[in-house]
Amino acid sequence: MSLKGQRVIIMGGTSGIGLAVAKDASKAGASVVIAGRDEVKLKNAISELPADAEGAVVDAVSINGLKEFFDKCGSFDHLVMSLSGKSGGGPFASLKAEQLKQGFESKFFAYFNSMQTCLKTIRPGGSIVLVTASSARTSFPGTSGLAAINGALEAMIPTLALELKPVRINAVSPGIIDTPWWNVYPDEQKKMVFSKMASDVPVGRIGRPEDVAHAIMFLLENTFTTGIVLECDGGIRLK
């Protein structure tokens, strides 16, 4: 169940959960390739990884860009999808259809395109792990659009595990995690939001990217696990 000598591609590997996975996989002896849309973030992320780590600027919405990327990468063992989209949130009554479409485009279809495109080069017996979100399974006011996006991805997991075997397909569903996704808030407001949220989580704290990376590493390494959505939410779904 070791990743030593294996090749791991991480879409959205330039920050947050994706970068934490890249660091853990590198420590486990894997050869890591990270991809993201922002060249500056990519360079900064590469500087935090071992010298043999590779990186590429890729927009997962672009099918042609993905084909070029996966062709260049060649054969590999594992794909981690850790892309995030900010569109699709907000109260249902004022949620615009265009915003929800943008949310699906930047996450659901980015995942869909990446998974479909990689099938020619992923190793039989390898794995794909999707990072979804607890909004798919927990009732948070203002997240019906995000629930639709992440719920659609999670609904595919069991079927894909059967269709794409022997490639294993799993997902990790994080709760409230301190990642750059929250940087839209000013520091003081973010601190207040996190403090309130932490009081609602059974474990009593906000999650860290490393928490979710640890769960993803389990799914990459455990060759007897497929077709599941692994909750990593601090118990917020129990509230």
C-alpha positions as CSV (number, residue, x, y, z in Angstrom):
1,M,0.0,0.0,0.0
2,S,3.0,2.3,-0.4
3,L,3.1,5.2,-2.9
4,K,6.9,4.9,-3.2
5,G,7.9,5.1,-6.9
6,Q,4.3,6.0,-8.0
7,R,3.2,9.1,-9.9
8,V,0.5,11.3,-8.5
9,I,-1.2,14.1,-10.4
10,I,-2.9,16.8,-8.3
11,M,-5.3,19.1,-10.0
12,G,-5.6,22.2,-7.8
13,G,-2.3,21.3,-6.2
14,T,-1.0,24.9,-5.8
15,S,-2.6,25.7,-2.4
16,G,-4.7,24.5,0.4
17,I,-5.7,20.8,0.4
18,G,-4.1,20.1,-2.9
19,L,-0.7,21.4,-1.8
20,A,-1.0,19.5,1.5
21,V,-1.6,16.3,-0.5
22,A,1.4,17.1,-2.7
23,K,3.7,17.4,0.3
24,D,2.4,14.2,2.0
25,A,2.7,12.2,-1.3
26,S,6.2,13.5,-1.8
27,K,7.2,12.4,1.7
28,A,5.7,9.0,1.0
29,G,8.1,8.6,-2.0
30,A,5.7,9.4,-4.8
31,S,6.6,11.5,-7.9
32,V,4.3,14.5,-7.8
33,V,2.8,16.7,-10.5
34,I,0.7,19.7,-9.5
35,A,-1.5,21.7,-11.8
36,G,-3.4,24.9,-11.3
37,R,-4.7,28.0,-13.2
38,D,-2.4,30.6,-11.7
39,E,1.3,30.6,-12.8
40,V,2.4,32.7,-9.7
41,K,0.7,30.3,-7.3
42,L,2.2,27.4,-9.2
43,K,5.8,28.7,-8.9
44,N,5.3,29.4,-5.1
45,A,3.9,25.9,-4.6
46,I,6.7,24.2,-6.5
47,S,9.2,26.0,-4.2
48,E,7.7,24.3,-1.2
49,L,8.0,20.8,-2.7
50,P,11.0,18.5,-3.4
51,A,13.2,19.3,-6.4
52,D,11.8,16.4,-8.5
53,A,8.2,17.8,-8.2
54,E,6.7,19.0,-11.5
55,G,4.1,21.6,-12.2
56,A,1.9,22.9,-15.1
57,V,-0.5,25.7,-15.7
58,V,-3.8,24.0,-16.7
59,D,-7.4,25.2,-16.9
60,A,-9.5,22.1,-16.2
61,V,-12.4,23.6,-18.0
62,S,-10.5,23.4,-21.3
63,I,-10.7,20.0,-22.8
64,N,-7.9,20.7,-25.3
65,G,-5.7,22.0,-22.5
66,L,-6.3,18.8,-20.4
67,K,-5.6,16.6,-23.4
68,E,-2.2,18.3,-23.9
69,F,-1.4,18.1,-20.2
70,F,-2.2,14.4,-19.7
71,D,-0.5,13.5,-23.0
72,K,2.6,15.3,-21.7
73,C,2.4,13.6,-18.3
74,G,2.2,10.1,-19.8
75,S,1.4,7.1,-17.7
76,F,0.6,7.8,-14.0
77,D,-0.9,6.1,-11.0
78,H,-3.2,8.4,-9.1
79,L,-5.3,11.6,-9.8
80,V,-6.4,13.9,-7.0
81,M,-9.1,16.5,-7.9
82,S,-8.9,19.4,-5.5
83,L,-10.3,22.3,-7.6
84,S,-12.7,24.7,-6.0
85,G,-15.2,27.1,-7.4
86,K,-16.7,30.1,-5.6
87,S,-19.8,30.5,-7.7
88,G,-23.1,28.9,-6.7
89,G,-23.4,29.9,-3.1
90,G,-26.0,32.2,-1.5
91,P,-29.7,32.2,-0.5
92,F,-31.8,30.2,-3.0
93,A,-34.3,33.0,-3.5
94,S,-31.7,35.3,-4.9
95,L,-29.4,32.7,-6.5
96,K,-29.0,33.5,-10.2
97,A,-29.1,30.6,-12.6
98,E,-26.0,32.0,-14.3
99,Q,-24.1,31.9,-11.0
100,L,-25.0,28.2,-10.5
101,K,-24.0,27.4,-14.1
102,Q,-20.6,29.0,-13.4
103,G,-20.3,26.9,-10.2
104,F,-21.0,23.7,-12.1
105,E,-18.5,24.8,-14.9
106,S,-15.7,25.6,-12.5
107,K,-16.0,22.4,-10.4
108,F,-18.4,19.7,-11.6
109,F,-17.3,20.0,-15.3
110,A,-13.7,20.6,-14.4
111,Y,-13.7,17.3,-12.5
112,F,-15.7,15.6,-15.2
113,N,-13.4,16.7,-18.0
114,S,-10.2,15.8,-16.0
115,M,-11.4,12.3,-15.1
116,Q,-12.6,11.5,-18.6
117,T,-9.5,12.8,-20.2
118,C,-7.1,11.0,-17.9
119,L,-8.5,7.5,-18.6
120,K,-6.1,6.9,-21.5
121,T,-3.0,7.3,-19.3
122,I,-4.0,6.3,-15.8
123,R,-2.6,2.9,-14.8
124,P,-5.1,0.1,-14.3
125,G,-5.3,-0.5,-10.6
126,G,-4.6,3.2,-9.9
127,S,-7.0,5.6,-8.3
128,I,-8.9,8.8,-8.6
129,V,-9.9,10.8,-5.5
130,L,-12.3,13.8,-5.6
131,V,-12.5,16.5,-3.0
132,T,-16.2,17.4,-2.7
133,A,-17.7,19.3,0.3
134,S,-19.9,18.6,3.3
135,S,-22.5,20.9,1.8
136,A,-23.6,17.8,-0.3
137,R,-24.8,16.0,2.9
138,T,-25.4,18.7,5.5
139,S,-28.1,21.4,5.6
140,F,-26.4,24.8,5.6
141,P,-28.7,27.7,4.7
142,G,-27.3,29.5,1.7
143,T,-25.6,26.4,0.2
144,S,-28.3,24.8,-1.9
145,G,-26.3,25.5,-5.1
146,L,-23.1,24.2,-3.6
147,A,-25.0,21.2,-2.4
148,A,-26.2,20.5,-5.9
149,I,-22.7,20.7,-7.4
150,N,-20.9,18.6,-4.8
151,G,-23.9,16.2,-4.5
152,A,-23.8,15.6,-8.2
153,L,-20.1,14.6,-7.9
154,E,-20.7,12.3,-4.9
155,A,-23.6,10.6,-6.6
156,M,-21.3,9.5,-9.4
157,I,-18.8,7.8,-7.1
158,P,-20.4,4.3,-6.7
159,T,-21.3,4.0,-10.4
160,L,-17.8,5.1,-11.6
161,A,-16.2,2.6,-9.2
162,L,-18.0,-0.1,-11.1
163,E,-17.6,1.4,-14.6
164,L,-13.9,2.3,-14.4
165,K,-12.6,-0.7,-12.5
166,P,-9.9,-1.7,-11.8
167,V,-9.2,2.0,-11.3
168,R,-10.5,2.9,-7.9
169,I,-12.8,5.9,-7.5
170,N,-13.4,7.6,-4.1
171,A,-14.1,11.0,-2.6
172,V,-13.3,13.0,0.5
173,S,-16.0,15.3,1.8
174,P,-14.4,18.1,3.9
175,G,-16.2,20.3,6.3
176,I,-15.0,23.8,7.2
177,I,-11.3,23.9,6.4
178,D,-9.0,26.9,6.7
179,T,-7.9,27.3,3.1
180,P,-7.5,30.3,0.7
181,W,-11.2,29.7,-0.3
182,W,-12.0,31.8,2.8
183,N,-9.6,34.7,2.0
184,V,-12.5,36.7,0.4
185,Y,-13.2,37.8,4.0
186,P,-11.1,40.5,5.8
187,D,-8.9,38.9,8.5
188,E,-11.0,40.1,11.4
189,Q,-14.3,39.0,9.8
190,K,-12.7,35.6,8.9
191,K,-11.6,35.2,12.5
192,M,-15.1,35.9,13.8
193,V,-16.7,33.5,11.2
194,F,-14.2,30.7,12.1
195,S,-14.8,31.2,15.9
196,K,-18.5,30.9,15.5
197,M,-18.2,27.8,13.2
198,A,-15.7,26.1,15.5
199,S,-18.3,26.3,18.3
200,D,-20.7,24.3,16.1
201,V,-18.2,21.5,15.3
202,P,-18.2,18.6,17.7
203,V,-14.3,18.5,17.6
204,G,-14.3,22.1,18.6
205,R,-12.1,23.5,15.9
206,I,-11.8,24.5,12.2
207,G,-10.2,21.9,10.0
208,R,-6.7,22.2,8.5
209,P,-5.7,21.2,4.9
210,E,-3.5,18.6,6.5
211,D,-6.5,16.9,8.1
212,V,-8.1,16.4,4.7
213,A,-4.8,15.4,3.0
214,H,-4.4,12.6,5.6
215,A,-7.8,11.3,4.6
216,I,-6.9,11.5,0.9
217,M,-3.6,9.7,1.5
218,F,-5.5,6.8,3.0
219,L,-7.6,6.5,-0.2
220,L,-4.6,6.7,-2.4
221,E,-2.7,4.0,-0.5
222,N,-5.4,1.6,0.5
223,T,-5.9,-0.7,-2.5
224,F,-9.0,-2.4,-1.0
225,T,-11.2,0.8,-0.8
226,T,-13.3,2.0,-3.7
227,G,-16.7,3.6,-4.3
228,I,-16.9,5.5,-1.0
229,V,-17.3,9.1,0.2
230,L,-15.1,9.6,3.2
231,E,-16.3,12.3,5.6
232,C,-13.6,14.6,7.0
233,D,-15.7,17.3,8.6
234,G,-15.1,17.3,12.3
235,G,-18.6,16.0,12.8
236,I,-20.4,19.0,11.5
237,R,-22.9,16.8,9.7
238,L,-24.1,15.6,13.1
239,K,-25.4,19.0,14.2
